[in-house]
Amino acid sequence: MRYHPFARLLPALAALLLAGCSVMGGSGGPAPAEDPRIGAPPSEGPPVRRDLKYVVIDVDVNELRFMDGEQVLWRAPVGTGTGFRLTTNSGRDWQFNTPSGTMYVQYKEQNPTWFIPDWWFIENKRPIPPQGSPERKQEGGLGAAAVYLGNELAIHGTDKPELLGRRVSHGCIRLSNANALRLFHNVQIGTPVVIVGRAPVLGEQPDSVAAYTRQARRVPTPPNPLARVGTAALLTRLDRELAAPDTSHAWVNTAHTLLERGLGEDAAALRGLLQRAGQGRAGVRREEYATFVADAFSRGSLRVVVSLNRISEAARERAASAIVEATMEMWHGGLDEPTAPWPTRRLPKTRLGPEGQAGWEAVAAAETAYRDRYRARSASAGAR
């Protein structure tokens, strides 16, 4: 999987992935070879670097872990595949297990629509409608957000959080809606997802299991309790939550609410989110907060560089550094590959007027600093 080719294929890819949840560079001389992210040959899926950010799904204990190197930034229970098989008299069959191996985020979406696959109609003893039928379209069937991995596999929300921590799905990985939104902001296209453990491979699925795992009804998204809170009050709330002990994750929904407003018409919300990047004590929360501002940049590059232009120089530099660090630490390929997701590649400087120049240049400077830092580290490792 490459970064930019998928960006061009997103509309077609989204329709394919929603079919169901079952499983059938810098200037100068050559870079030091010791750092595999610099000068690495192109690949469809770069090897996972254990010192960068990635996602682990452990099917043995039904848990998701968002990793920063060997450190767990957060963990949550998930639902994984039952392992049962569904067969028909005509010879069609599905094995509802969650596969092991390394996959890469190909697409992500808030409030996704589920296009119901054939197996759901078969296990519910209903006629199979033609492709494109309105009967196949299920709003709310995948929860608040989904991260698609390909092969009809996704990590998505659920309306049955009481079943998490168990093998209850048709192969996809289910999260609570709150954590599905959290993961949506954390990852980017190309982020590795490593599925470990031994998934069960069982016999024919009993009817009782089909009823137990069923998920195909309209599930209205619960209202966000912060939707009616003003932006200034939300920013005050965010400051308080960011200062709380690292075990608290109350800040996540506050940051989510501000981010979505900021990508809309609320410039003050976006500026406030950017101003708080890189502040406070270093640690788990700062690392994860950086993924939120990187997500803002990936989804609204122009709005972000203009907002960067309108905050103080010190805050601009902190936010630009957070954007670059979080973006590039999701990328496990070579830094000089043409598909490496350097943020400035999303937004050529020539597209900007005077209002975005300072923001763009801050991001470009952060990219140079990041590249130089990793080159120096590779050279140091080679000298030892």
Secondary structure, 3 states (H helix, E strand, C coil): CCHHHHHHCHHHHHHHHCCCCCECCCCCCCCCCCCCCCCCCCCCCCCCCCCCEEEEEECCCCEEEEEECCEEEEEEECEEECCCEEECCCCCEEECCCCCEEEECCEEEECCEEECCHHHHHHCCCCCCCCCCHHHEEECCCCCEEEEEECCEEEECCCCHHHCCCEEECCCEECCHHHHHHHHHHCCCCCEEEEECCCCCCCECCHHHHHHHCCCCCCCCCCCCCCCCCHHHHHHHHHHHHCCCCCCCCHHHHHHHHHHHHCCCCHHHHHHHHHCCCCCCCCHHHHHHHHHHHHHHHHCHHHHHHHHHCCCHHHHHHHHHHHHHHHHCCCCCCCCCCCCCCHHHHCCHHHCCHHHHHHHHHHHHHHHHHHHHHHHHHHHHHHC
